[in-house]
Amino acid sequence: MTNIKLEKLISLISKTTTIKINDLNINSCANDFAKWDSLAHLRIMLEIEKMYKIKISTSKMSELNSVKSILSY
């Protein structure tokens, strides 16, 4: 896991949810922010799919609810 990947992911989550980039870090998760609701989470997953040209199953999407879990995936 590189800092560049972490920074790109945090930037993507920030833009998608309008959470300030400085409020997000590797330990951030959806439960920490009201703005990271189910609709925002779906948008994050779709952006990741687009960025990395991958397909994430619906069941897997619900598990990827933190910066750390998304990076590990």
Buried (B, 14 or more C-beta within 10 A) or exposed (E): EEEEEBEBBBEBBBEBBEBEEEEBEEEBEBEBBEBBEEEBBEBBBEBBEEEEEEEBEEEEBEEBBBBBEBBEE
